[in-house]
Amino acid sequence: MTPRDLTFVLGGARSGKSVHAEQLARDSALPVTYVATARVADDAEFSMRIAHHRERRPAHWRLFEADIDLAGAVKQIDAPGHCMLIDCLTLWLANLLCPPEGDALSADQVNAHIAALEAALVNAKGKVIVVSNEIGLGVVPLGAATRLYVDEIGRLNQRIAALSTQATMMVAGLPLALKTASRA
C-alpha cells in the first residue's frame, strides 16, 4: 500500500500560504492540477485576487473548479504520480455555509460534504496539497453567523491536519513546520 502524501498549508491572510503551496507543487516535479474553490466573483476586488492567483500559476497546470463538490473533484483528479493542489478550504466552507443563492445547506448536508472530503483525502493515491486559512487567532466575532464560520473552519482545519502527513503554518512568508512526515 502506498502511504498517503497529504500536505496541509495554513496561515492568515497574505501569509504566503498559496505561494508556498504552489512552490511545493512545483518542487514535486509531478503533473499538477490546481483545484480552485472560489466562486467567480461579482466584485472587482475579489476578481483581482482570482486573477493574481491565475497569473502566478504555470500555464501547463490543469485547472479544476470545485465550489461545492470538492470530494468529487478529489476522486476525479486523484492518480498515482500526480499532484493536486486545493486552494482553499476557507472559500470552500464559505460556499457551503453561505451560498450566494441563499439556499443554505443544512448542518447535516455540510457535515456530509466534509466527511466525503475526508474520505476522498484518506483514499488519495497521488500527492495532495491543501491550503486553508487560520482565522481563529483573533477576537471572538460578534455575529452568530461569523462565530459559526470561525468555529467550523477551525474544526475542519483540525480534521485535515489530523489526516495530513505534513502540516505547515505560514507566518509573514515564513514556513513553520507543525507536522513532518517523520512525525505524522
Rosetta constraint file for C-alpha pairs under 8 A:
AtomPair CA 2 CA 125 HARMONIC 7.07 0.50
AtomPair CA 4 CA 122 HARMONIC 7.11 0.50
AtomPair CA 4 CA 123 HARMONIC 7.74 0.50
AtomPair CA 4 CA 124 HARMONIC 6.82 0.50
AtomPair CA 4 CA 125 HARMONIC 6.69 0.50
AtomPair CA 4 CA 126 HARMONIC 7.76 0.50
AtomPair CA 4 CA 127 HARMONIC 7.67 0.50
AtomPair CA 4 CA 165 HARMONIC 7.07 0.50
AtomPair CA 5 CA 125 HARMONIC 7.79 0.50
AtomPair CA 5 CA 126 HARMONIC 6.87 0.50
AtomPair CA 5 CA 127 HARMONIC 5.01 0.50
AtomPair CA 5 CA 128 HARMONIC 6.22 0.50
AtomPair CA 5 CA 164 HARMONIC 7.48 0.50
AtomPair CA 5 CA 165 HARMONIC 6.12 0.50
AtomPair CA 6 CA 121 HARMONIC 7.67 0.50
AtomPair CA 6 CA 127 HARMONIC 6.22 0.50
AtomPair CA 6 CA 128 HARMONIC 4.87 0.50
AtomPair CA 6 CA 129 HARMONIC 5.88 0.50
AtomPair CA 6 CA 130 HARMONIC 7.55 0.50
AtomPair CA 6 CA 163 HARMONIC 7.47 0.50
AtomPair CA 6 CA 164 HARMONIC 4.82 0.50
AtomPair CA 6 CA 165 HARMONIC 5.32 0.50
AtomPair CA 6 CA 166 HARMONIC 6.50 0.50
AtomPair CA 7 CA 128 HARMONIC 6.25 0.50
AtomPair CA 7 CA 129 HARMONIC 4.70 0.50
AtomPair CA 7 CA 130 HARMONIC 6.24 0.50
AtomPair CA 7 CA 164 HARMONIC 5.66 0.50
AtomPair CA 7 CA 165 HARMONIC 6.03 0.50
AtomPair CA 7 CA 166 HARMONIC 4.70 0.50
AtomPair CA 7 CA 167 HARMONIC 5.66 0.50
AtomPair CA 7 CA 168 HARMONIC 7.85 0.50
AtomPair CA 8 CA 129 HARMONIC 5.90 0.50
AtomPair CA 8 CA 130 HARMONIC 4.91 0.50
AtomPair CA 8 CA 131 HARMONIC 6.07 0.50
AtomPair CA 8 CA 132 HARMONIC 7.81 0.50
AtomPair CA 8 CA 160 HARMONIC 7.23 0.50
AtomPair CA 8 CA 161 HARMONIC 6.34 0.50
AtomPair CA 8 CA 164 HARMONIC 6.16 0.50
AtomPair CA 8 CA 166 HARMONIC 6.17 0.50
AtomPair CA 8 CA 167 HARMONIC 4.53 0.50
AtomPair CA 8 CA 168 HARMONIC 6.27 0.50
AtomPair CA 9 CA 17 HARMONIC 6.11 0.50
AtomPair CA 9 CA 20 HARMONIC 7.92 0.50
AtomPair CA 9 CA 21 HARMONIC 6.63 0.50
AtomPair CA 9 CA 129 HARMONIC 7.34 0.50
AtomPair CA 9 CA 130 HARMONIC 6.11 0.50
AtomPair CA 9 CA 131 HARMONIC 4.83 0.50
AtomPair CA 9 CA 132 HARMONIC 6.45 0.50
AtomPair CA 9 CA 167 HARMONIC 5.79 0.50
AtomPair CA 9 CA 168 HARMONIC 4.87 0.50
AtomPair CA 9 CA 169 HARMONIC 5.98 0.50
AtomPair CA 9 CA 170 HARMONIC 7.22 0.50
AtomPair CA 10 CA 17 HARMONIC 6.02 0.50
AtomPair CA 10 CA 131 HARMONIC 5.64 0.50
AtomPair CA 10 CA 132 HARMONIC 4.77 0.50
AtomPair CA 10 CA 133 HARMONIC 5.26 0.50
AtomPair CA 10 CA 134 HARMONIC 5.96 0.50
AtomPair CA 10 CA 167 HARMONIC 7.82 0.50
AtomPair CA 10 CA 168 HARMONIC 6.34 0.50
AtomPair CA 10 CA 169 HARMONIC 5.00 0.50
AtomPair CA 10 CA 170 HARMONIC 6.12 0.50
AtomPair CA 11 CA 15 HARMONIC 5.76 0.50
AtomPair CA 11 CA 16 HARMONIC 7.66 0.50
AtomPair CA 11 CA 17 HARMONIC 6.02 0.50
AtomPair CA 11 CA 132 HARMONIC 6.91 0.50
AtomPair CA 11 CA 133 HARMONIC 5.06 0.50
AtomPair CA 11 CA 134 HARMONIC 4.97 0.50
AtomPair CA 11 CA 135 HARMONIC 7.91 0.50
AtomPair CA 11 CA 169 HARMONIC 5.33 0.50
AtomPair CA 11 CA 170 HARMONIC 4.74 0.50
AtomPair CA 11 CA 171 HARMONIC 6.33 0.50
AtomPair CA 12 CA 17 HARMONIC 7.99 0.50
AtomPair CA 12 CA 133 HARMONIC 5.37 0.50
AtomPair CA 12 CA 134 HARMONIC 5.33 0.50
AtomPair CA 12 CA 135 HARMONIC 6.33 0.50
AtomPair CA 12 CA 170 HARMONIC 7.41 0.50
AtomPair CA 12 CA 171 HARMONIC 7.25 0.50
AtomPair CA 13 CA 133 HARMONIC 6.92 0.50
AtomPair CA 14 CA 172 HARMONIC 7.78 0.50
AtomPair CA 15 CA 170 HARMONIC 5.59 0.50
AtomPair CA 15 CA 171 HARMONIC 5.23 0.50
AtomPair CA 15 CA 172 HARMONIC 5.03 0.50
AtomPair CA 15 CA 173 HARMONIC 5.26 0.50
AtomPair CA 15 CA 174 HARMONIC 7.90 0.50
AtomPair CA 16 CA 20 HARMONIC 6.05 0.50
AtomPair CA 16 CA 170 HARMONIC 6.22 0.50
AtomPair CA 16 CA 171 HARMONIC 7.39 0.50
AtomPair CA 16 CA 172 HARMONIC 6.89 0.50
AtomPair CA 16 CA 173 HARMONIC 4.62 0.50
AtomPair CA 16 CA 174 HARMONIC 7.50 0.50
AtomPair CA 17 CA 21 HARMONIC 6.09 0.50
AtomPair CA 17 CA 131 HARMONIC 6.85 0.50
AtomPair CA 17 CA 169 HARMONIC 7.80 0.50
AtomPair CA 17 CA 170 HARMONIC 5.65 0.50
AtomPair CA 17 CA 173 HARMONIC 7.45 0.50
AtomPair CA 18 CA 22 HARMONIC 6.03 0.50
AtomPair CA 18 CA 87 HARMONIC 7.16 0.50
AtomPair CA 18 CA 131 HARMONIC 6.75 0.50
AtomPair CA 19 CA 23 HARMONIC 6.22 0.50
AtomPair CA 20 CA 24 HARMONIC 6.30 0.50
AtomPair CA 20 CA 175 HARMONIC 7.83 0.50
AtomPair CA 21 CA 25 HARMONIC 6.27 0.50
AtomPair CA 21 CA 85 HARMONIC 7.34 0.50
AtomPair CA 21 CA 129 HARMONIC 6.69 0.50
AtomPair CA 21 CA 130 HARMONIC 7.80 0.50
AtomPair CA 21 CA 131 HARMONIC 7.09 0.50
AtomPair CA 22 CA 26 HARMONIC 6.20 0.50
AtomPair CA 22 CA 57 HARMONIC 7.56 0.50
AtomPair CA 22 CA 85 HARMONIC 7.49 0.50
AtomPair CA 23 CA 27 HARMONIC 5.99 0.50
AtomPair CA 24 CA 28 HARMONIC 6.23 0.50
AtomPair CA 25 CA 29 HARMONIC 7.36 0.50
AtomPair CA 25 CA 30 HARMONIC 7.56 0.50
AtomPair CA 25 CA 32 HARMONIC 6.77 0.50
AtomPair CA 25 CA 83 HARMONIC 6.56 0.50
AtomPair CA 25 CA 84 HARMONIC 7.80 0.50
AtomPair CA 25 CA 85 HARMONIC 6.96 0.50
AtomPair CA 25 CA 129 HARMONIC 7.49 0.50
AtomPair CA 26 CA 30 HARMONIC 7.54 0.50
AtomPair CA 26 CA 32 HARMONIC 7.91 0.50
AtomPair CA 28 CA 83 HARMONIC 7.41 0.50
AtomPair CA 30 CA 81 HARMONIC 6.30 0.50
AtomPair CA 30 CA 82 HARMONIC 5.43 0.50
AtomPair CA 30 CA 83 HARMONIC 5.86 0.50
AtomPair CA 31 CA 61 HARMONIC 7.10 0.50
AtomPair CA 31 CA 81 HARMONIC 7.56 0.50
AtomPair CA 31 CA 82 HARMONIC 5.30 0.50
AtomPair CA 31 CA 83 HARMONIC 6.00 0.50
AtomPair CA 32 CA 61 HARMONIC 5.27 0.50
AtomPair CA 32 CA 62 HARMONIC 6.40 0.50
AtomPair CA 32 CA 82 HARMONIC 6.26 0.50
AtomPair CA 32 CA 83 HARMONIC 4.72 0.50
AtomPair CA 32 CA 84 HARMONIC 5.65 0.50
AtomPair CA 32 CA 85 HARMONIC 7.21 0.50
AtomPair CA 33 CA 61 HARMONIC 5.62 0.50
AtomPair CA 33 CA 62 HARMONIC 4.52 0.50
AtomPair CA 33 CA 63 HARMONIC 5.64 0.50
AtomPair CA 33 CA 64 HARMONIC 6.88 0.50
AtomPair CA 33 CA 77 HARMONIC 7.52 0.50
AtomPair CA 33 CA 82 HARMONIC 7.99 0.50
AtomPair CA 33 CA 83 HARMONIC 6.42 0.50
AtomPair CA 33 CA 84 HARMONIC 4.90 0.50
AtomPair CA 33 CA 85 HARMONIC 6.30 0.50
AtomPair CA 34 CA 61 HARMONIC 6.73 0.50
AtomPair CA 34 CA 62 HARMONIC 6.07 0.50
AtomPair CA 34 CA 63 HARMONIC 4.93 0.50
AtomPair CA 34 CA 64 HARMONIC 6.16 0.50
AtomPair CA 34 CA 84 HARMONIC 5.97 0.50
AtomPair CA 34 CA 85 HARMONIC 4.86 0.50
AtomPair CA 34 CA 86 HARMONIC 6.15 0.50
AtomPair CA 34 CA 87 HARMONIC 7.46 0.50
AtomPair CA 35 CA 63 HARMONIC 6.04 0.50
AtomPair CA 35 CA 64 HARMONIC 4.80 0.50
AtomPair CA 35 CA 65 HARMONIC 5.65 0.50
AtomPair CA 35 CA 66 HARMONIC 6.58 0.50
AtomPair CA 35 CA 73 HARMONIC 7.88 0.50
AtomPair CA 35 CA 84 HARMONIC 7.02 0.50
AtomPair CA 35 CA 85 HARMONIC 5.87 0.50
AtomPair CA 35 CA 86 HARMONIC 4.64 0.50
AtomPair CA 35 CA 87 HARMONIC 6.17 0.50
AtomPair CA 36 CA 63 HARMONIC 7.24 0.50
AtomPair CA 36 CA 64 HARMONIC 6.25 0.50
AtomPair CA 36 CA 65 HARMONIC 4.84 0.50
AtomPair CA 36 CA 66 HARMONIC 6.14 0.50
AtomPair CA 36 CA 67 HARMONIC 7.50 0.50
AtomPair CA 36 CA 86 HARMONIC 6.33 0.50
AtomPair CA 36 CA 87 HARMONIC 5.42 0.50
AtomPair CA 36 CA 88 HARMONIC 6.90 0.50
AtomPair CA 37 CA 65 HARMONIC 6.01 0.50
AtomPair CA 37 CA 66 HARMONIC 5.11 0.50
AtomPair CA 37 CA 67 HARMONIC 4.61 0.50
AtomPair CA 37 CA 68 HARMONIC 7.73 0.50
AtomPair CA 37 CA 70 HARMONIC 7.88 0.50
AtomPair CA 37 CA 86 HARMONIC 7.51 0.50
AtomPair CA 37 CA 87 HARMONIC 6.26 0.50
AtomPair CA 37 CA 88 HARMONIC 5.94 0.50
AtomPair CA 37 CA 89 HARMONIC 7.38 0.50
AtomPair CA 37 CA 91 HARMONIC 6.02 0.50
AtomPair CA 37 CA 92 HARMONIC 5.31 0.50
AtomPair CA 38 CA 50 HARMONIC 7.98 0.50
AtomPair CA 38 CA 65 HARMONIC 7.76 0.50
AtomPair CA 38 CA 66 HARMONIC 7.85 0.50
AtomPair CA 38 CA 67 HARMONIC 6.13 0.50
AtomPair CA 38 CA 88 HARMONIC 7.74 0.50
AtomPair CA 38 CA 91 HARMONIC 5.70 0.50
AtomPair CA 38 CA 92 HARMONIC 6.88 0.50
AtomPair CA 39 CA 67 HARMONIC 6.10 0.50
AtomPair CA 39 CA 95 HARMONIC 7.79 0.50
AtomPair CA 40 CA 47 HARMONIC 7.31 0.50
AtomPair CA 41 CA 46 HARMONIC 5.84 0.50
AtomPair CA 41 CA 47 HARMONIC 5.35 0.50
AtomPair CA 42 CA 46 HARMONIC 7.70 0.50
AtomPair CA 42 CA 47 HARMONIC 7.26 0.50
AtomPair CA 43 CA 47 HARMONIC 6.25 0.50
AtomPair CA 44 CA 48 HARMONIC 6.19 0.50
AtomPair CA 45 CA 49 HARMONIC 6.53 0.50
AtomPair CA 46 CA 50 HARMONIC 6.35 0.50
AtomPair CA 47 CA 51 HARMONIC 6.17 0.50
AtomPair CA 48 CA 52 HARMONIC 6.10 0.50
AtomPair CA 49 CA 53 HARMONIC 6.47 0.50
AtomPair CA 50 CA 54 HARMONIC 6.29 0.50
AtomPair CA 51 CA 55 HARMONIC 6.10 0.50
AtomPair CA 52 CA 56 HARMONIC 6.32 0.50
AtomPair CA 53 CA 57 HARMONIC 6.51 0.50
AtomPair CA 57 CA 61 HARMONIC 7.19 0.50
AtomPair CA 64 CA 73 HARMONIC 7.67 0.50
AtomPair CA 66 CA 70 HARMONIC 5.44 0.50
AtomPair CA 66 CA 73 HARMONIC 6.42 0.50
AtomPair CA 67 CA 92 HARMONIC 5.87 0.50
AtomPair CA 67 CA 95 HARMONIC 6.41 0.50
AtomPair CA 68 CA 92 HARMONIC 6.56 0.50
AtomPair CA 68 CA 95 HARMONIC 6.47 0.50
AtomPair CA 68 CA 96 HARMONIC 6.50 0.50
AtomPair CA 69 CA 73 HARMONIC 6.46 0.50
AtomPair CA 69 CA 113 HARMONIC 7.26 0.50
AtomPair CA 70 CA 74 HARMONIC 6.23 0.50
AtomPair CA 70 CA 92 HARMONIC 7.81 0.50
AtomPair CA 70 CA 113 HARMONIC 7.88 0.50
AtomPair CA 70 CA 117 HARMONIC 6.43 0.50
AtomPair CA 71 CA 75 HARMONIC 6.29 0.50
AtomPair CA 71 CA 113 HARMONIC 7.22 0.50
AtomPair CA 71 CA 116 HARMONIC 5.58 0.50
AtomPair CA 71 CA 117 HARMONIC 4.26 0.50
AtomPair CA 71 CA 118 HARMONIC 7.77 0.50
AtomPair CA 71 CA 119 HARMONIC 7.90 0.50
AtomPair CA 71 CA 120 HARMONIC 5.68 0.50
AtomPair CA 71 CA 121 HARMONIC 7.93 0.50
AtomPair CA 72 CA 76 HARMONIC 6.09 0.50
AtomPair CA 72 CA 117 HARMONIC 7.98 0.50
AtomPair CA 72 CA 120 HARMONIC 7.88 0.50
AtomPair CA 73 CA 77 HARMONIC 6.02 0.50
AtomPair CA 74 CA 78 HARMONIC 5.65 0.50
AtomPair CA 74 CA 84 HARMONIC 7.99 0.50
AtomPair CA 74 CA 117 HARMONIC 7.76 0.50
AtomPair CA 74 CA 120 HARMONIC 6.26 0.50
AtomPair CA 74 CA 121 HARMONIC 7.27 0.50
AtomPair CA 74 CA 124 HARMONIC 7.67 0.50
AtomPair CA 75 CA 120 HARMONIC 6.09 0.50
AtomPair CA 75 CA 124 HARMONIC 7.47 0.50
AtomPair CA 77 CA 84 HARMONIC 7.42 0.50
AtomPair CA 78 CA 82 HARMONIC 7.00 0.50
AtomPair CA 78 CA 83 HARMONIC 7.87 0.50
AtomPair CA 78 CA 84 HARMONIC 7.11 0.50
AtomPair CA 78 CA 124 HARMONIC 6.10 0.50
AtomPair CA 78 CA 125 HARMONIC 6.45 0.50
AtomPair CA 78 CA 126 HARMONIC 5.78 0.50
AtomPair CA 79 CA 124 HARMONIC 7.49 0.50
AtomPair CA 79 CA 125 HARMONIC 5.69 0.50
AtomPair CA 79 CA 126 HARMONIC 5.03 0.50
AtomPair CA 80 CA 125 HARMONIC 5.11 0.50
AtomPair CA 80 CA 126 HARMONIC 4.33 0.50
AtomPair CA 80 CA 127 HARMONIC 7.64 0.50
AtomPair CA 81 CA 126 HARMONIC 5.73 0.50
AtomPair CA 81 CA 127 HARMONIC 7.40 0.50
AtomPair CA 82 CA 126 HARMONIC 5.18 0.50
AtomPair CA 82 CA 127 HARMONIC 6.13 0.50
AtomPair CA 83 CA 126 HARMONIC 5.98 0.50
AtomPair CA 83 CA 127 HARMONIC 4.59 0.50
AtomPair CA 83 CA 128 HARMONIC 5.74 0.50
AtomPair CA 83 CA 129 HARMONIC 7.60 0.50
AtomPair CA 84 CA 126 HARMONIC 7.51 0.50
AtomPair CA 84 CA 127 HARMONIC 6.26 0.50
AtomPair CA 84 CA 128 HARMONIC 4.84 0.50
AtomPair CA 84 CA 129 HARMONIC 6.20 0.50
AtomPair CA 85 CA 128 HARMONIC 5.96 0.50
AtomPair CA 85 CA 129 HARMONIC 4.69 0.50
AtomPair CA 85 CA 130 HARMONIC 5.97 0.50
AtomPair CA 85 CA 131 HARMONIC 7.79 0.50
AtomPair CA 86 CA 128 HARMONIC 7.63 0.50
AtomPair CA 86 CA 129 HARMONIC 6.14 0.50
AtomPair CA 86 CA 130 HARMONIC 4.80 0.50
AtomPair CA 86 CA 131 HARMONIC 6.10 0.50
AtomPair CA 87 CA 130 HARMONIC 6.36 0.50
AtomPair CA 87 CA 131 HARMONIC 5.08 0.50
AtomPair CA 87 CA 132 HARMONIC 7.11 0.50
AtomPair CA 88 CA 92 HARMONIC 6.48 0.50
AtomPair CA 88 CA 130 HARMONIC 6.77 0.50
AtomPair CA 88 CA 131 HARMONIC 4.86 0.50
AtomPair CA 88 CA 132 HARMONIC 5.17 0.50
AtomPair CA 88 CA 133 HARMONIC 7.81 0.50
AtomPair CA 89 CA 93 HARMONIC 6.00 0.50
AtomPair CA 89 CA 130 HARMONIC 7.43 0.50
AtomPair CA 89 CA 131 HARMONIC 6.33 0.50
AtomPair CA 89 CA 132 HARMONIC 4.95 0.50
AtomPair CA 89 CA 133 HARMONIC 7.54 0.50
AtomPair CA 90 CA 94 HARMONIC 6.34 0.50
AtomPair CA 90 CA 132 HARMONIC 5.41 0.50
AtomPair CA 90 CA 133 HARMONIC 5.86 0.50
AtomPair CA 90 CA 153 HARMONIC 6.73 0.50
AtomPair CA 91 CA 95 HARMONIC 6.18 0.50
AtomPair CA 92 CA 96 HARMONIC 6.50 0.50
AtomPair CA 93 CA 97 HARMONIC 6.11 0.50
AtomPair CA 93 CA 153 HARMONIC 7.08 0.50
AtomPair CA 94 CA 98 HARMONIC 5.38 0.50
AtomPair CA 94 CA 99 HARMONIC 7.25 0.50
AtomPair CA 94 CA 149 HARMONIC 7.62 0.50
AtomPair CA 95 CA 99 HARMONIC 5.02 0.50
AtomPair CA 95 CA 100 HARMONIC 7.67 0.50
AtomPair CA 96 CA 104 HARMONIC 7.36 0.50
AtomPair CA 96 CA 105 HARMONIC 6.53 0.50
AtomPair CA 96 CA 110 HARMONIC 6.29 0.50
AtomPair CA 97 CA 104 HARMONIC 6.34 0.50
AtomPair CA 97 CA 105 HARMONIC 6.65 0.50
AtomPair CA 97 CA 110 HARMONIC 7.37 0.50
AtomPair CA 97 CA 149 HARMONIC 7.54 0.50
AtomPair CA 98 CA 102 HARMONIC 7.05 0.50
AtomPair CA 98 CA 104 HARMONIC 6.28 0.50
AtomPair CA 99 CA 103 HARMONIC 6.39 0.50
AtomPair CA 99 CA 104 HARMONIC 6.00 0.50
AtomPair CA 105 CA 109 HARMONIC 5.81 0.50
AtomPair CA 105 CA 110 HARMONIC 6.30 0.50
AtomPair CA 106 CA 110 HARMONIC 6.31 0.50
AtomPair CA 107 CA 111 HARMONIC 6.10 0.50
AtomPair CA 108 CA 112 HARMONIC 6.07 0.50
AtomPair CA 109 CA 113 HARMONIC 6.34 0.50
AtomPair CA 110 CA 114 HARMONIC 6.35 0.50
AtomPair CA 111 CA 115 HARMONIC 6.06 0.50
AtomPair CA 112 CA 116 HARMONIC 6.03 0.50
AtomPair CA 113 CA 117 HARMONIC 6.20 0.50
AtomPair CA 114 CA 118 HARMONIC 6.24 0.50
AtomPair CA 114 CA 156 HARMONIC 7.66 0.50
AtomPair CA 115 CA 119 HARMONIC 6.22 0.50
AtomPair CA 116 CA 120 HARMONIC 6.16 0.50
AtomPair CA 117 CA 121 HARMONIC 6.16 0.50
AtomPair CA 118 CA 122 HARMONIC 6.11 0.50
AtomPair CA 118 CA 159 HARMONIC 7.88 0.50
AtomPair CA 118 CA 160 HARMONIC 7.25 0.50
AtomPair CA 118 CA 163 HARMONIC 7.93 0.50
AtomPair CA 119 CA 123 HARMONIC 6.26 0.50
AtomPair CA 120 CA 124 HARMONIC 6.07 0.50
AtomPair CA 121 CA 128 HARMONIC 7.87 0.50
AtomPair CA 121 CA 163 HARMONIC 7.92 0.50
AtomPair CA 122 CA 163 HARMONIC 7.05 0.50
AtomPair CA 124 CA 128 HARMONIC 7.66 0.50
AtomPair CA 132 CA 157 HARMONIC 7.25 0.50
AtomPair CA 134 CA 153 HARMONIC 7.97 0.50
AtomPair CA 134 CA 154 HARMONIC 7.32 0.50
AtomPair CA 134 CA 157 HARMONIC 7.87 0.50
AtomPair CA 135 CA 150 HARMONIC 6.61 0.50
AtomPair CA 135 CA 153 HARMONIC 7.84 0.50
AtomPair CA 135 CA 154 HARMONIC 7.63 0.50
AtomPair CA 136 CA 150 HARMONIC 6.12 0.50
AtomPair CA 136 CA 151 HARMONIC 7.72 0.50
AtomPair CA 136 CA 154 HARMONIC 6.65 0.50
AtomPair CA 140 CA 147 HARMONIC 6.92 0.50
AtomPair CA 141 CA 146 HARMONIC 6.11 0.50
AtomPair CA 141 CA 147 HARMONIC 5.53 0.50
AtomPair CA 142 CA 146 HARMONIC 7.38 0.50
AtomPair CA 142 CA 147 HARMONIC 7.18 0.50
AtomPair CA 143 CA 147 HARMONIC 6.19 0.50
AtomPair CA 144 CA 148 HARMONIC 6.10 0.50
AtomPair CA 145 CA 149 HARMONIC 6.29 0.50
AtomPair CA 146 CA 150 HARMONIC 6.19 0.50
AtomPair CA 147 CA 151 HARMONIC 6.07 0.50
AtomPair CA 148 CA 152 HARMONIC 6.03 0.50
AtomPair CA 149 CA 153 HARMONIC 6.07 0.50
AtomPair CA 150 CA 154 HARMONIC 6.13 0.50
AtomPair CA 151 CA 155 HARMONIC 6.26 0.50
AtomPair CA 152 CA 156 HARMONIC 6.05 0.50
AtomPair CA 153 CA 157 HARMONIC 5.94 0.50
AtomPair CA 154 CA 158 HARMONIC 6.27 0.50
AtomPair CA 155 CA 159 HARMONIC 6.33 0.50
AtomPair CA 156 CA 160 HARMONIC 6.28 0.50
AtomPair CA 157 CA 161 HARMONIC 5.95 0.50
AtomPair CA 158 CA 162 HARMONIC 6.12 0.50
AtomPair CA 159 CA 163 HARMONIC 6.55 0.50
AtomPair CA 160 CA 164 HARMONIC 6.14 0.50
AtomPair CA 161 CA 166 HARMONIC 8.00 0.50
AtomPair CA 161 CA 167 HARMONIC 6.48 0.50
AtomPair CA 164 CA 184 HARMONIC 7.24 0.50
AtomPair CA 165 CA 179 HARMONIC 7.08 0.50
AtomPair CA 165 CA 180 HARMONIC 6.53 0.50
AtomPair CA 165 CA 181 HARMONIC 5.07 0.50
AtomPair CA 165 CA 183 HARMONIC 7.94 0.50
AtomPair CA 165 CA 184 HARMONIC 4.95 0.50
AtomPair CA 166 CA 177 HARMONIC 7.91 0.50
AtomPair CA 166 CA 178 HARMONIC 7.48 0.50
AtomPair CA 166 CA 179 HARMONIC 4.90 0.50
AtomPair CA 166 CA 180 HARMONIC 4.61 0.50
AtomPair CA 166 CA 181 HARMONIC 5.32 0.50
AtomPair CA 166 CA 184 HARMONIC 6.70 0.50
AtomPair CA 167 CA 177 HARMONIC 6.28 0.50
AtomPair CA 167 CA 178 HARMONIC 5.25 0.50
AtomPair CA 167 CA 179 HARMONIC 4.76 0.50
AtomPair CA 167 CA 180 HARMONIC 6.63 0.50
AtomPair CA 168 CA 175 HARMONIC 6.03 0.50
AtomPair CA 168 CA 176 HARMONIC 5.46 0.50
AtomPair CA 168 CA 177 HARMONIC 4.63 0.50
AtomPair CA 168 CA 178 HARMONIC 5.30 0.50
AtomPair CA 168 CA 179 HARMONIC 6.86 0.50
AtomPair CA 169 CA 175 HARMONIC 5.80 0.50
AtomPair CA 169 CA 176 HARMONIC 5.05 0.50
AtomPair CA 169 CA 177 HARMONIC 6.48 0.50
AtomPair CA 169 CA 178 HARMONIC 6.60 0.50
AtomPair CA 170 CA 174 HARMONIC 5.45 0.50
AtomPair CA 170 CA 175 HARMONIC 4.65 0.50
AtomPair CA 170 CA 176 HARMONIC 6.08 0.50
AtomPair CA 171 CA 175 HARMONIC 6.60 0.50
AtomPair CA 171 CA 176 HARMONIC 7.43 0.50
AtomPair CA 179 CA 183 HARMONIC 6.14 0.50
AtomPair CA 179 CA 184 HARMONIC 6.30 0.50
AtomPair CA 180 CA 184 HARMONIC 6.04 0.50
